Amino acid sequence: MGKPSQKSAPIYEALEAFRKKRVVPFDVPGHKRGRGNPELKELLGEKCVSLDVNSMKPLDNLCHPVSVIRDAEELAAEAFGANHAFFMVGGTTSSVQSMVLTACKAGDKIILPRNVHKSVINALVLCGAVPVYVNPEVDKKLGISLGMEIGEVEKAILANPDATCVLVNNPTYYGICSDLRSIVKLAHEHNMLALVDEAHGTHFYFGSNMPVSAMEAGADMASVSMHKSGGSLTQSSLLLTGKNVNWEYVSQIINLTQTTSASYLLLSSLDISRRNLVMRGEMSFAKVQAMAEYAREEINSIGGFYAYGRELINGRSIYDFDVTKLSVYTRDIGLAGIEVYDLLRDEYDIQIEFGDIANILAYVSIGDTIQDIERLVGALADIKRLYSKDPSKMLNTEYITPKVAVSPQKAFYSRKKSVPIKESSGMICSEFVMCYPPGIPILAPGEIITKEIIEYIVYAKEKGCSMQGPEDPEVNRVNVLAL
């Protein structure tokens, strides 16, 4: 047999062939094609549960692919311009953690921005690497952290020549992009790996007039959330590697934590979505860009809201901008982003991606229509008319840069005590505190708690942000180091 083409989907085709054989199952899963769980079959449909199968010779095995999964991964690598691609079924969290665990061991330094997803810092807890933060510039009005400036990255590299890697999140949740080519080049000049958390950048590989993708910029590894803008099922992701990385070693790292019972629903969705993006991606993402730009113009014409875009680009901390991200500043109408988020859901039956203290993000993708955009714009105009307040009473929304006292691993595993969060100023936090989404920690293990951070957490709670991380589910108390 010859090499499969991008028009094929090897896992999907193998599943279809398997389904037609009507094999009698004396293996797991125990629901036996849904027969043992009629409510599940009713909810998901007979076809779906009949394809929820175990690894077997005709369907390959994700832990050691030798046939259809290997073929599908090779097609994904080709489509994304990577040396190798791994199908991941633990979300992009598992991709990010595999990148960090590949590049770092206990005591190694990793250069990264502080506004990373919690999965990055969780990986540091696991492996014992030490973070060297490049604190990004902050947009004081929008209250968001920006990209990594090349000059700041160079300072961190020169001050820490023994660091093993540089990690960049590109784009950020809000659409901000760093100068990825220059950061990768700088890392390589100093014999460091360049890792990219590209959870929100699947479309960079297939759209035109998009910011540069990690693989095109020469990165060594990239984590890509196919389930976000790529159209695959939730929890499915890709880990891409470049030519400087030993992919066989990466495979061993992945198998330290990844399940041995990979879902074929997730695997086939990655396979089908890759084919879809190759065949229709450029046209689809052109429509997404047009819809997002149209929404931006319409929202800005309402007044009070600010849907920001390419006008923010300054060539440094905002090197580029992902225009598919519909990020909207809400504070000028006297409402926190999370309040607008709640109103859209509760009063208008519109579910957006997230709201923080000052912004909302509406995720525009290949599944949206212009009618959906019109409905969102109309609801925002309505919210301004009916619910706007005096913005002068609102908390300053600026992102607060934390101070690191000890490594995340040391803090997480140290002896600790629980204290009321309002009395924790000056203490060292031993757990995470974050709003989710976006999952960027306000506090991470090993960081000093300040009055400003406490005020921010209390305010975010009052406004209705979904707070996560601490042992205390009410987030009234926090675990700190018992010094």
N, C-alpha and C positions, 0 to 999 in steps of 0.2 A: 504493500500500500504506500502511496505517495504521501507527502506532507499535506495535512488538511489546510484548506484555504480560509480566509477571513469570512467567507460566506457560510462556513460550517460552524456548528456548535456541538462539539464532541460529547459533552456530558449530557446535554439535552437529547441528542440523538440516541445515545446509549440507553437513557431512561425510557424513551419512547419504544425502543426495541424490546426492552425488558418488560414493559407494561403489557405488550401484546402477547407475551408468552404465557401469562396466567400461571406463574410459578406458585406452588404451594409453600407458604412461609413457615418454616420451623426455626426461625431466627428472630432476633429483636428487630424493630420495636414490638412490644407485646400487644399493641392494639390490633395487629394483624390486618393491615390495610383498612383500618377503621371499624372492622367488624366487632371488636371488643369495646368500642367506645362510640356508641351511636350519636351522642350529642356532639362529639368532636367532628364526626363525619358530617353531621347536619350543618355545623358552623363553617367548616372549611371546604366542604364538597368532597365527593368521592374521589375525584381525580387527584386532588391535593394529598389526601391521606394515603392513597394507593402509591404515591411516589415518595412517601416518607419512609425510606428503606435504609437498611444497614449496608456497610461496605461489603462488597463481594467481588469475585474475580471479574465478571463482565462490567462492573461499575468502578473498578479501581479502588484505591485507598488514599485518602488525603495525606496520611502520615508518611507514605512512601509511594508516590505516584509513578506508575510505569506504563500506563496506557491512556485512557480517555481523559483523566484529570491532567496528566502530564501534557497531552496534546492541547488541552484547553488553556493551560498555563503558558505554554509556548506561544499560542495565538495572542494571549493577553500581553505578553512581553513585547511581541512584534508590534501590536497595536499602540502600545504606550511608549515605544522607543526605549525599552529597558533591556538589560542583559538577561534578566530572569524576573518572573512574576510568581508570587505565591498567592493562592486563593486562601483567604482568611475568613473563619466563621465565628470569630469572637469580637466582631466589630473592629473599627479602626483603633480602638483601645489596644487590641492584641497586636495590631501592626506596629503601632507606636512603641509599645513595650518591647517587642522583638527587635526593633531598630536599636533602642537604647541598650538592651541586654547584649546585643551583638557588639556594639562599639565600646561598652564600658564594663569594667569589673570593679570590685571593691577598692575604694580609694582613688580611682581615676577621676579626673576632672572633665566636666562637660560644659561647654559654653552655650548659653541659651538665653532667650528673653524670659522675663518673669511671667508674662501673660500667656503661659502655655496651658494646655488642657491638663486636667488632673492626672490623666494617664501617664504623662511624662514624669511627673514628680512621684507617682506611684512606682514607676520603674526604678527611680533612684532609691526608694525605700527598699525595693526588692534586691537590688544589686550592690548598694552601698557606694555608688558614685557620688561625687561632690559637685553641686551646681556652682557655676560661676555665672552670675546673672549679668546680662547686658540690659540695664534698665532702659526700656524704650521711652522715647519722648511721648508726652501726653498731650492730646488736644484738650486744652482746659475748658473750652466751651462744651464740646461733645462728651467729655468725661471718659474718653476711650484711649487706650494705649495704642501707639502707632507701630510702624515697622522697625527693624533693626538698622540703624545707620551704619554704613560701612566703616566710618572712622571709629565708632564705639566698639565695633567688632574687632577691628585691628588693635585697639588699645587692650582689649581683653586677651587677645591671642598673644601679644607681646608680653603682657604681664603674667601669662600662664602658658609658657611654651610647651609644658608637659601635658596639656589637655589632649584628649584623644579625638575629640570631635566638636563640631559646631552644629547645633540644631536650630532650625528656623521654622516658625509656623507661617505658612504662606499659601493662600491668603488667610488673614485673620477672619474671625466670625463676621466682622463688619465689612470685609472686602478690601482691607489694606494690604498692599504687597510691598515687600522689601526688594532691594536690588540683588536678586537671587544669583545672577551670573557672577557678580563681583564677590559676593560672600563665598560662593563655592570656590572660585579661583583663589581667593585669599586663604581659605582653609587648606586647599591642596598645596599651596606654596609652603605652608608650615606643617605638611605631612599629617594633617588632620582630616578625618572623614567629614563629609557634609551630609547631614540628615535633614529631611524636610517632612514636617507634619503637613500634609497636603489634603487633609480631611475634606476641606471645602473647595478643592480645585480640580475635580475630575474633568470638568468641561474645558480646562485649559488645554488638554491634549487633543481636543476635537473641534473646538470652535475657532473661528478666525477673529482677528483683532482682539485677542485675549492676552493677558499677562503671560510671561514665559512659564512653561511647566518645569517641574523639578528635573525630569530626565533630560529635557532640552538644555537646561542650564548646566548639566554635567554633574548633578548630585549623585552621591553614592547609594543612598537609599531614600525611598519616599513611601509614605503611608497615604493611601487614596481611598476615601469613603465612596465606593461605588453606589452605596444605597442613598447617598445624599443627592447629588446632581446627576448621577449616572443611571438611575432607574432600576437598580437591583433591589432585592428584598432587604429590609432592615436587618442589620447585624452582619451583612456581607461586605467584605472589604478586600483590597489588594495591598500587598507589600511588594514594591518594585526595588530591584537592585541594579546597580551599575557595574561596569567592568572591573572596578577596583575592589570589589567585594567577593569573597569566597561564598558562593550561594549554598554550597553543601554545608558549610558551618552555620549559615543563617537557618537552614532547614533544621539542624540539630537544636538551635536556640528555640525556634518556633515549637518544636515538639516537646520542649520542657513544660510548656503550659497549655498548648492547644489541645482541645478535646480529641480523643481517639474515635469519637462517634459523630463525625461531621454530618451536618444536615444536607441531603441532596437537594432539598428545596432551595437552600442558600447557594450551593455550588452551581446548580443549573441556572439560577437567576444571574449569577456573575457571568456565566458563559453566554447566555442569551443577550444580556445587556451589553457585553463587549461587542458582540456581533451587531447589535442595534446601533451602537455608537459609531462603529466603523462605517456602517452603511448610511446612517441618517444623521450622525452627530452634528456635522457642520451646519446643515440646514436647520436642525432642531434648535441649536444654540444661537443661531442668528435670530430666530423667532423669540427665544428667551431674552436675548439682549434688547431687542426692539420693544418687547412688552415691559421690561424693567425700566427702560428709558422713558417710555410713554407714561408709566405709573409715576416716575420721578417728577416729570413735568406737571402732571395733573395734581399730585399731592402738593407740590410747591406753589401751585396757583391757588390752593385753598387759603394759604396764609397761616402763620403760626407754626406749622410743621416745617421741618427742613429735611428733605430727602437728599442726602449728599451723594456726590459722584466724582467724576474725573477732575472736577475743578479743585479738589483737595490736593492733587499731585504736586509735590514740591521737589521731586528728584532726590530726596534724602530719606526722611522718615516715612514718607508716602511716595515710594518710587513709582508705583502703578496702582490702579484701582480696578477691582472686579465689578464691572457694571451690572452683572446679573444679581448682585446682592442689593436688595431693596432695604437699606438701613435708613431709619427715619428718626430724627431728633424731635422729641415731644415736649421738652421742658418749658418752651416758650408759651404753651397754652396752659401751663400750671399743672400738668399731669405728668407723673412718672411714667416711663415706658411700660412698666408692669401694670399700671392702672389702665392704660390704653389697651394693653394685651387682654386684661380681664374683661373690659367693656366689649371689645370686639367679639370675644367668645360668648359671654353671657347674654349680651343684648342683640348681637347681629349674627350669631352662629358662624363666625369666621375664626378659624384657628391659625394664628401665626406662629412663627418659630420660637421667638422669645421676646420678653420685655425686660430691660434692666432699669436702673435708676432714671436714665434720661433718654433711652432709645428703644425702638422696637426693630425687629428684623422680620420682614415677610420674605419667605424663601420662594423665589420664582424659578420654576423648572420646566422640563419638557412636557410635564403633564398638565400645565396651566392653560387657560384660555383668556382671551381679552375680556370676556364677560366676567370672569373671576376678578380681574384687575378692576373693572368698573365698579364691581360690588364693594371691593376694598376701599377704593377712593371715595365712593359715596358714604360709606360707613364712617370714614375718618372725618369727612366734612360734617357729618351729623354729630359726631363726638365733640368736635370743636364748638359747634353751635350750642349743644345741650349741656356739656359737662366742663367746659374750660373754667379755670380758676386763676387767681392772682399768683404768678410764678415767684414773687419776691419771698414767699414764705418757705420755699423749697431749699433743701440741703444742697450745698455746693457738690457737684457730682464728680469731681475729678478723681480719676483712678489713683489709689494710694500705693506707692511703692513700698513693699515690706522690707524689713531688715532681717538678714539671716544671721542667727547666732550659732546654730549647730547644724550638722547635715540632716536631711530628712530621715535617713535610716536610724541614726542615733536617737533623734527626738522621738520617733515613732515607737522604738523598742525600749526607751528609758522608763524608769519608775516615774509615775505621774500621779497627779491629784486633780480632783474636779473642783472648780471654783465658779461662782456666778460670773457670767461673761462681763457684767458691768463693773466687776471688781478685779478684772484680770490685767489691767494696764501694767506694762513693764515686765510681765511674765513671758516665758517662752512657750509657745503653743506646741502641743504634741499630736495634734490631729488636723484634719482639714476643716475649713469653713468656706462654703461657696454658695452662690446662687446657681441653680441648674435649671435649664441651660443658662449660660453657655458652658458652665463647668470649669471656668478659670478660677482658681482658689483666691479668695480674699486673704485667707491665711493658710499656710501649709506647715507641716511639722518642722520645727526648728526655727520658726520666725517669731520676732518680738511683737507682742500685742501692744498697740498704742491707743491713746484716747480717740484719735481720728478714726482708727479702724473699728473700734467699739461703736462709735457714733454711726459709722457707715452700716455696720451689721444691724444695729437696732432699727435704723431708718429703713433699710431694705426689708426687714421683717414686717415693720408697720405698714409698708406700702404693698405687701402681699407677695414678695419674691419667694420662690420655693427654695428654702435654705436646706442644705445637705452637708454631711461630713461628720459632725460631732456625734459622740455616743448618745448625748441627750437629744432625742428627736424633736424637742421643742426649741432647741438652740438657746436655752436660757443659761446653760452652764457650758463650760469648755474645759477640756483636759489640758493641763499645763505640766511642765517638768517640775518634779518635786525636788528642788535643789537643796 
